Amino acid sequence: MSLIRFKRKWGLFKKPRWKKYSKIVKMDTPENARKSVKKLLAEFRKAKTREKKVRILRVTQYAANRARVIATKKKRLSAKERREFRTIAKIYERASEKMEKSLKNK
């Protein structure tokens, strides 16, 4: 008798791990992405522990990865939507680079 194991394939699009940050991260327009990046950067600066800073860094990097995947692989997107998702990915990417630099400096 063999056991059949089912593998869950979530990839990038799984349930949010941290609900607090999932409410902050927005990817509908580049303007909202900029607002959410400002909130995340403020939260990052206020964080007292390295653990929390790394968590916020991961959240921004996940957001950048998701936006980039949507821009490249999702079918049935208009050219305008693809461009928006590319800019959203760049916004989150720049924020994560800033966070990485400040983490490495300390």
N, C-alpha and C positions, 0 to 999 in steps of 0.2 A: 504494500500500500504506500503510495507516494503522496507527499503533501504538495499541494500546489500553492505557491506563494505569488501573490499579486504585487507587482511593483507600482507604486504611485509615482507618476512622472509629473512633478509640479514645475520644475524649472524655476524661472524667474517669477512667474505669476502664481504665487501661493498666498495663503492667508497672511495678513500682516502680523508680524511678530510683536511689534510694539504699537499698540493702538494710538497712543499719544502722538507719535510721529506720523502715523498713517493719516491722521486728521490734518496735519500740517502740510504734508507733501501734496501738491496739486500739479496735474499735468495737462489741464485742459487748454490753457493759453500760456504763451511766454510771459505775459505780465503776471499771471498768478504764480508761475514758477519762480519769478524774481522775488515776489512777496514771500513765498514760502522759504526761499533760500535766505532771505533776510532774517526770518524767524529762526531758522535752523542755525545760522551763524551766531545770532544773539544767544541762543540756547547753548551753543558750543562754548562761547566765551564765558557764560555763567557757570558752566559745569565745573565742579570742584574736583572730581575724580577722573583719572585717565580712562577708566572703564566707560563712563558716560560719554566722554569725548569720542572714544572709539566707536561707541554705539551710534552716535549722531553721524560720524564719518561714514559708517557702513550704510546708514539710511540714505544719505545723499548719493553715495556710489551706486546703491541699488536703483535709486530713482534715475540716475544717468543711464545705467545699463538698460533699464526697462524702456526709457524713451528712445534710446538708440535702436533697440530691437524692434520696437513698433515702427520706427521710421524706415528701417531697412527690410524687414520681413513681412510685415502685415500687408495683405493684399487689399485691394479696393480702397485705397487712400488717394485722395486728390493730391496734386502737386503742392498745393498750399499747405495741406495737413502734414505732408512729409517734411516740408521745410520747417513748419512750426515744431514738429517733434525733434528735428535735428537741432534747432536752436535751443529747445528745452534741454536736450541732452548736453549741449555745450554749457548752458547755464549751471546745471548741476555738477558738471565735470569741473568747471572753474572753482566752484565752491568747495568741492572735495579736495582739490589741489591746495587751496588756501588752508584748509583744515589740516591736511597732511604736513604742510610746511610748519605750521605752528606746533604740531605734535612733535615733529623731529627736532625742532629748535630747543625744546625743553628737556 
